[in-house]
């Protein structure tokens, strides 16, 4: 029996990660969350940690992916990890699937920062962070899924609007 833990999915927040873990455990598959506590306490470090990772035993990986795909926790185009994770095909598959989901997660973080910046933080600090995430996505070349492109446009418009309003307030006060 192979007792190696492998990552089958990554999540941007602990709620989704916990739901996926509970779903697998309800089906009798032991699952573990890595970096969940750190991401919950310091959400701004989630990207640096490499997201919250859902790990299962390598022998349960195929069943776990099937279960999560059935309830749409992970993309259906994610391929099951091969037993030899050092092959070029496995590496290419991992990069392709993780790049697609990570770009959507980064876009979600940018949108959340733009919304929070509307209400909480003065002087555009959150908008600048959100713009930095959007520029990061632009220069990495990661593709944003088609249903998220409108969200990216709204995020950009919110950021530019708040920066313009702040600029007008600062120039009016000076």
N, C-alpha and C positions, 0 to 999 in steps of 0.2 A: 504494500500500500504506500502510495506517495504522499508524504506529509508536508510537501512544500506549499507555502501560501503564495497565491498569485493574485494580482489586482485584476478584477473583472470590470470595475466601473469606478469613475471618479465623480464627485459631487461638489457643487459650490457652496452648499449649506448643509448644516447638520440635520435639518428636518428631513430632507429628501434622503440623505444617507441612512438615517435611522429607520425610515419607512422601508427602504430597500432591504436593510439588514433584517428587520422584523418579518418581512415577507419571506425571505429565504429561510429564516429559522422556523417559521410556521410550516414550511414545506419539509423540514427535517434536515436542512443543510446548515451546518455551523458556519457563521459568517463573522467577520471581524472588521472594525473600522479603525483605520490608522489616521492620526492627526486630527481626529474629531474634536478632542478637548482643546487643543491649541487653536484650531480654527474657530471654535465657539467663543473662546476668551479673547482672541486677538484676530477678529475677522479680516483685518487689513493684511494679515500675513498669509491668507489662504492661497494666493497665487504663488508666493514664495515656497510654500510647503508642497506645492504640486497638487492642491485640492485635497479633499477628504477621500481617502481610498477605501473601497470596499474589497476585502480580500476573502477568498475561500480556499479550501484545499484544492490542489491541482486536480485531484480525482473527481471533485464535484463541480469543476468549472463549467463544463458543457451544460449540465442540468441547471446551474445557477443562471447562466446567460440566457437559456431558453425561458426560464421563469421571469426574469426581469424584462426580457424582450416582449413577452406576452402581455405584460401590463404596462409596457412602454416606459419603463424606467431608463432603459438604455436604447440606443438606436438599433434598429433591426439589421443595419448593414455592418454592425460590429461583428467581426469574425471571431470565432472561438480561438483562444490562445492555443498554439501548438505545443506539443510536449517538449519540443526542442526550441526554446525561446531565443536561441542564438542564430537561427537561420535568417538570411536576408529577407525572406518572404514574411516571416513573423515580425521582424523589425519594421518593414515597410507598412504592413497591416496595422501595427500598433501606432505608428506615426500618423497614418491617414485617419484612423478612427479617433485618436486623441486630439489631433489638430482640429477636427471639425467640432467636437464637443467643447474643447477649451476656448475656441474663438467665440462660441455662443455664450459661454460662461463669462468671458471677459466683457462681452457686450452687455450682458446682464449687470455686471458690476459697474460698468460705466453709466448705464441708465439709472441704477439705484443711487449712485453718487450724485448724478445730476438732480434727481428728485430730492434727495436729502439736502443738497445745497440750496434748493429753493427756499427751504423753511428754517434751516438750523444755522448754517455757517455763514457769517458775513465775509465780504471781500473775496468771493469766488474761489475759495480754497478747494472746495469739492468739485467745482466746475473745472478747475485746472487739472485736478486729478482725473476727472472723467475724460477731458480732452486728451490727456496723456494716454489713457487706455485706448481711445479711438485711434490716435496716431500710432500707437504700438501695433494695433490690428492692421492698420494700413500698410506699415512698413514690413511687417512679418510676412505679408502675402497670404495669411490664413483666410480662407473663404468663410463668409457669413452665410448661413442658410437663407434661402429665399424668403422665408416667412419672418426673418429677423431684420431685413434691410430697412423696413419702415421704422422699426425701433431704433436703428442706428441713426436714421435721418432725424427722428424726433429728439434723440439724445444730443445730436450736434446742434440742432436749433435751440434747445433749452440752454445749452452751455453758452452759445453765442449771445443769446438774448440776455442772460444773467450777467455776462461779462460786459455787455454794452450798457445795461442799466447801472451796474456798479461804476463803470467808467464815467457815466453822466453824473452820478451822485458825487463822485470824488471831485470831478472838475467843477461842479456847482458849489461845492463847499470850499474850494481853494480859491 
